[in-house]
């Protein structure tokens, strides 16, 4: 199987898990503090990832991963506070707007150009999100605005991983992100929420989100972004609101109008278009005379947002 397709399917599986957790987290934080929930969730994720990555970590991975983890923590604060005052479905749909912010951050921070096919896919995804979020019976709330802040942060998170994941071990980078986020939540917990243990039901949500969604999910995302560009990753992750909508209906009783289902279909179509797209390589650029590096040298970095296979990281 093509590796890019394999990583695409892996990310789709991750988005299914993340979409499932919207309804789970909404119920959990209804009776437990947001920051305390996040502190325990990310601590569990960091401990699980530490078993896999502790020996392979480097100072560089810790430094870069910690910085990316700060952005990740901000996104989850916005999202988890926001979900208290909006529906699980709306939270998932608005979070999906990171598909816009990811290429925008990549362009602003790193000057990465966006292929036209991917621009069209982003526009299609936006149209789908507009139908999903705007054709329902619930009007926007403060929780929706907070969740929009989450989408901005998650877009930056994808752009930063696109820039730095290729040069570091995926597990080590995921460990650093989870540890930094857990430290931020733990430090602010006493000032925001009472210090009390979760109930048995909240523990179930913590184990699911900490071990599966956080440790497993961010490891899979970091590994995938060693091969997939930010724009394609963002489009794949727009499946998250589709799964959030499905599980919101199944677990929380949320209902969709006909136009909202049309929006979900548009988002799936955009995902397929971006995932199957392969850029054409001009015939003139196929040999050493056109500037292609020798086989024993890594390829030069591209700045057009297309797939580039990174050389393996070698440790002495």
C-alpha positions in Angstrom: 0.0 0.0 0.0 1.2 3.6 -0.8 2.6 5.1 2.4 0.9 8.4 1.9 -2.4 6.6 1.6 -1.6 4.6 4.7 -0.9 7.8 6.7 -4.0 9.3 5.3 -6.1 6.4 6.6 -4.3 6.5 9.9 -5.2 10.2 10.3 -8.8 9.5 9.3 -8.9 6.9 12.2 -7.5 9.5 14.6 -10.2 12.0 13.5 -12.8 9.4 14.2 -11.6 9.0 17.8 -11.3 12.8 18.2 -14.8 13.3 16.8 -16.1 10.7 19.3 -14.6 12.5 22.3 -16.6 15.8 21.8 -19.7 14.2 23.2 -17.7 12.4 25.9 -15.8 15.5 27.0 -18.9 17.7 27.1 -20.6 15.3 29.5 -17.4 14.9 31.6 -16.7 18.7 32.1 -20.4 19.4 32.9 -19.7 18.2 36.4 -15.9 18.5 36.6 -13.5 21.4 36.1 -12.1 22.1 32.6 -8.5 22.8 33.6 -8.4 19.9 36.1 -9.8 17.6 33.4 -7.2 18.7 30.9 -4.4 18.4 33.5 -5.2 14.8 34.3 -5.9 13.9 30.6 -2.6 15.2 29.3 -0.6 13.8 32.3 -2.0 10.4 31.4 -1.1 10.9 27.8 2.4 12.1 28.6 3.0 9.1 30.9 1.9 6.7 28.2 4.0 8.3 25.6 7.0 8.4 27.9 7.1 4.6 28.0 7.6 4.7 24.2 9.7 7.8 23.7 11.7 8.6 26.8 15.0 7.0 25.7 14.8 8.4 22.1 14.2 12.0 23.2 16.7 14.8 22.5 17.1 18.3 23.8 16.2 19.7 20.4 13.0 17.6 20.3 12.1 18.7 23.9 12.6 22.4 23.1 10.7 22.4 19.8 8.0 20.0 21.2 7.5 22.1 24.3 6.9 25.3 22.2 4.4 23.5 20.0 2.8 22.1 23.2 2.1 25.6 24.4 0.0 26.3 21.2 -1.7 22.9 21.7 -2.6 23.8 25.3 -4.1 27.1 24.3 -6.2 25.4 21.7 -7.6 22.8 24.2 -8.3 25.5 26.8 -10.4 27.4 24.2 -12.1 24.2 23.0 -12.9 22.7 26.4 -14.2 25.9 28.0 -16.2 26.5 24.8 -17.9 23.1 24.8 -19.5 23.9 28.1 -21.8 26.4 26.4 -22.4 24.9 23.0 -23.4 21.6 21.6 -20.9 18.8 20.9 -21.8 19.0 17.3 -21.2 22.7 17.0 -17.9 22.4 18.8 -16.7 19.8 16.3 -17.9 21.8 13.4 -16.3 25.1 14.4 -13.0 23.3 15.4 -12.9 22.2 11.8 -12.2 25.7 10.7 -8.5 25.0 11.3 -8.6 23.9 7.7 -8.5 27.6 6.9 -6.0 28.7 9.6 -3.4 25.9 9.0 -2.4 27.0 5.4 -2.8 30.7 6.4 -0.3 30.2 9.3 2.0 28.2 7.0 2.0 31.0 4.5 2.5 33.8 7.2 5.1 32.0 9.2 7.0 30.0 6.6 6.0 31.4 3.2 4.7 28.1 1.9 2.7 28.4 -1.3 -0.6 26.5 -1.6 -1.4 24.4 -4.7 -4.6 25.4 -6.6 -6.2 22.0 -6.1 -5.7 22.3 -2.4 -7.1 25.9 -2.4 -10.2 24.5 -4.2 -10.4 21.7 -1.6 -10.2 24.3 1.3 -13.0 26.4 -0.3 -15.1 23.2 -0.7 -14.5 22.3 3.0 -15.5 25.8 4.0 -18.7 25.6 2.1 -19.4 22.3 3.8 -18.6 23.7 7.2 -20.9 26.7 6.5 -23.7 24.4 5.7 -23.0 22.2 8.8 -22.8 25.1 11.2 -25.2 27.6 9.6 -28.1 25.4 8.6 -28.9 24.1 12.0 -31.5 25.3 14.6 -29.0 26.5 17.2 -27.7 30.0 16.9 -24.0 31.0 17.7 -23.1 31.3 21.4 -20.1 32.5 23.5 -19.0 28.9 23.5 -18.9 29.0 19.7 -16.6 32.1 19.8 -14.2 30.4 22.2 -14.2 27.3 20.0 -13.2 29.6 17.1 -10.1 30.6 19.1 -9.4 26.8 19.4 -9.5 26.6 15.5 -6.9 29.4 15.2 -4.6 27.6 17.7 -5.0 24.2 16.1 -4.3 25.7 12.7 -1.0 27.0 14.1 -0.3 23.6 15.6 -0.6 21.9 12.2 1.6 24.5 10.6 4.3 24.2 13.2 4.3 20.4 13.0 4.6 20.6 9.3 7.7 22.7 9.7 9.4 20.7 12.5 8.1 17.1 12.6 10.3 15.9 9.7 13.5 16.6 11.6 12.6 14.8 14.9 11.4 11.4 16.2 7.6 11.4 16.1 7.2 9.8 19.6 9.8 12.2 21.2 8.0 15.3 19.7 4.6 14.0 20.8 6.0 13.4 24.3 7.3 16.9 24.6 4.0 18.4 23.4 1.9 16.4 25.9 4.3 17.1 28.8 4.4 20.9 28.1 0.6 21.0 27.9 0.2 18.9 31.1 2.6 21.2 33.0 0.6 24.3 31.9 -2.7 22.8 33.0 -1.3 21.4 36.3 0.2 24.8 37.2 -3.1 26.7 36.6 -5.4 24.0 38.1 -5.3 25.3 41.7 -6.1 28.9 40.6 -9.1 27.9 38.5 -10.6 24.6 39.7 -11.0 23.0 43.1 -8.5 20.2 43.9 -10.7 17.1 43.9 -10.6 13.7 42.4 -12.8 12.8 39.4 -15.8 10.5 39.7 -15.7 7.0 38.1 -17.6 8.3 35.1 -15.1 11.2 34.6 -12.2 8.7 34.9 -13.6 6.7 32.0 -13.6 9.9 29.8 -10.0 10.7 31.1 -8.7 7.3 30.1 -10.2 7.4 26.7 -9.1 11.0 25.9 -5.7 10.7 27.7 -4.5 7.4 26.3 -6.3 7.0 23.0 -7.1 10.5 21.8 -4.0 12.3 23.3 -1.1 9.8 23.4 -2.2 7.7 20.4 -3.7 10.6 18.4 -0.9 13.1 18.6 1.8 10.4 18.0 -0.1 9.3 14.9 -0.5 13.0 13.8 3.2 13.8 14.3 4.3 10.6 12.5 1.9 11.4 9.6 3.2 14.9 9.3 6.7 13.6 8.7 5.4 12.7 5.2 2.2 14.7 4.6 2.2 18.5 4.1 0.2 20.8 6.3 -2.6 21.6 3.8 -3.3 17.9 3.2 -3.2 17.1 6.9 -5.6 20.0 7.6 -8.0 18.7 5.0 -7.9 15.2 6.4 -8.5 16.5 9.9 -11.7 18.3 8.7 -13.3 14.8 8.9 -13.2 15.4 12.7 -16.4 17.6 12.6 -18.1 15.0 10.4 -17.4 12.4 13.1 -18.3 14.8 15.8 -21.7 15.3 14.1 -22.3 11.6 13.8 -21.4 10.8 17.4 -23.2 14.0 18.6 -26.3 12.5 17.1 -25.6 9.0 18.3 -24.5 9.8 21.9 -25.9 13.3 22.7 -29.1 13.3 20.7 -28.0 16.2 18.4 -30.0 16.3 15.1 -29.0 17.5 11.6 -31.0 19.2 8.9 -30.8 18.0 5.3 -28.5 20.9 4.3 -26.1 19.9 7.1 -25.8 16.4 5.7 -25.0 18.0 2.3 -22.2 20.0 4.0 -20.7 16.8 5.5 -20.7 15.2 2.0 -18.9 18.3 0.6 -16.2 17.9 3.2 -15.7 14.3 2.4 -15.4 15.1 -1.3 -12.7 17.8 -0.5 -10.8 15.3 1.6 -10.8 12.8 -1.2 -9.7 15.4 -3.8 -6.8 16.6 -1.7 -5.7 13.1 -0.7 -5.7 11.7 -4.3 -4.1 14.7 -5.9 -0.5 14.1 -7.2 1.5 17.1 -8.5 2.9 16.7 -12.0 6.7 16.7 -12.3 8.0 18.2 -15.6 9.9 15.8 -17.7 12.8 18.3 -18.0 13.3 18.1 -14.3 13.8 14.4 -14.2 17.6 14.3 -14.4 20.7 15.6 -12.7 21.1 18.4 -15.4 17.8 19.9 -14.1 19.2 20.3 -10.6 18.0 17.1 -9.0 20.5 16.1 -6.2 22.5 12.9 -6.4 21.0 9.8 -4.9 23.3 10.0 -1.8 22.1 13.5 -0.9 18.7 14.4 0.7 16.2 16.3 -1.5 16.1 20.1 -1.3 13.1 21.4 0.7 10.0 22.5 -1.2 8.0 25.6 -0.4 4.9 24.9 -2.3 3.0 22.8 0.3 3.3 19.6 -1.8 4.4 16.2 -0.6 8.1 16.0 0.0 9.7 12.8 1.5 12.0 13.8 4.3 15.3 12.0 4.7 15.5 9.7 7.8 16.8 11.2 11.0 20.2 9.7 11.9 21.6 9.6 15.4 25.2 9.0 16.4 
